[in-house]
Amino acid sequence: MTPTTQLAASGVKPPPPPSAVVGMVGGGQLARMTAQAAISLGIELRILSAEANDPAVTAGAKHVLGSPHDLNALQHFAAGCDVVTYDHEHVPFQHQQVLHQTGSRLAPPPEAALFGQDKLHARRVMTASEFPVPPFGYARSAADIDRFVADHGWPLIAKTPRGGYDGRGVWTLRDMAPAQQLFATHSEGVLLEPQLDIRTEIAVLVGRSAAGETSSYPAVETVQRDGMCREILAPAPVPGDVAAQARQLALSLATRIGAVGVIAVEMFHTNGGLLVNEVALRPHNSGHYTIEGASTSRFEAHLRAVLGWPLGETTLTAPAVATVNVIGARSAVDPAGQLPAALVVPGAHIHLYRKEPRPGRKLGHVTALGDTLPETLQRARRAAALLGGSSHE
């Protein structure tokens, strides 16, 4: 006897069906926060998770255990969903194509998702489409690096075209010796950039729905250390014309690549203007602040977008919003044990991901709202430090 049949037999009316079923491949903290947004909308979010202890699973999200690299698992999962989206970039492009060709509705579609999977592909398309990007090259040998150095000099930034995140897959090269060592472990080649004089790193979230509606959130500053986003400041402390240009660039790029869902466009603000660095076609760390700091959180906006529903307002809920990531310390302190102390900080909105503490791992974040960025950031930092993490040292 099914649960619904049992309810009917007992005279209890079964609950109504969900307004939609959205599948999300990946069960990390992004899926966890998306599941929280789904509850308010009456959406059923189903997770395809590789691990039974992933953050979204431990939070109670409906889930199926399966690998994002297993086409059979993906097909079985997609069959029960109205639309399938992602909390990471690790689903093989070929698998996405098969799902799309066999009738599964994917958001973003495979060609757009490739933009977030392959940095070299993204740079080449953006260049052809006349979006401003940093100077770049592709190297598979020392000779390729020699040619790039002849034009740009040392030091260089090398990146894996696929798979890098949070500082992984990014290296600063100051001479040829470490470059040659890099090829020994990365025979597929690396993306090269000169080391730029960056004034500010900026991110803009854009929503683009399956129905073609677009919206953008205010430009924010992302404070990066060791290749990892540590703090988010909203609005970005940059001139108004720079912020407006960043939003327009992000909107234009989302339309150009046919994005569906909420995407993050990361940019460098340099003395020569804005340069588009990377694109994430999924909920992204740079938007954590929107849960408390925007009229519509980007997690809710993502669900609305992939279903073709109205996207919602994107205005800030306070003059200043600051988010600080809680990063695992060397002592591997579990922030959950420090939670009561951190809750003393006025107006600190704390999110813990229930991940095993490890040095350098994102374990949670804190958001604070206020009237000025310095004071607001100070409160968010204080709560993060009390949790055992620190972003500003």
Sequence and secondary structure as in RCSB ss.txt:
>XXXX:A:sequence
MTPTTQLAASGVKPPPPPSAVVGMVGGGQLARMTAQAAISLGIELRILSAEANDPAVTAGAKHVLGSPHDLNALQ
HFAAGCDVVTYDHEHVPFQHQQVLHQTGSRLAPPPEAALFGQDKLHARRVMTASEFPVPPFGYARSAADIDRFVA
DHGWPLIAKTPRGGYDGRGVWTLRDMAPAQQLFATHSEGVLLEPQLDIRTEIAVLVGRSAAGETSSYPAVETVQR
DGMCREILAPAPVPGDVAAQARQLALSLATRIGAVGVIAVEMFHTNGGLLVNEVALRPHNSGHYTIEGASTSRFE
AHLRAVLGWPLGETTLTAPAVATVNVIGARSAVDPAGQLPAALVVPGAHIHLYRKEPRPGRKLGHVTALGDTLPE
TLQRARRAAALLGGSSHE
>XXXX:A:secstr
  HHHHHHHTT       S EEEEE  SHHHHHHHHHHHHHT EEEEEES TTSHHHHTT EEEE  TT HHHHH
HHHHT SEEEESSS S HHHHHHHHHTT  BSS HHHHHHHH HHHHHHHHHHTT      EEESSHHHHHHHHH
HH S EEEE SSS  TTTTEEEE SHHHHHHHHHH TT EEEEE   EEEEEEEEEEE TTS EEE   EEEEEE
TTEEEEEEES SS HHHHHHHHHHHHHHHHHHT  EEEEEEEEEETTEEEEEEEESS  GGGTTHHHHBSS HHH
HHHHHHHT       BSSSEEEEEEEE  TT   GGGGHHHHTTSTT EEEE      TT EEEEEEEEESSHHH
HHHHHHHHHHHTT  S  
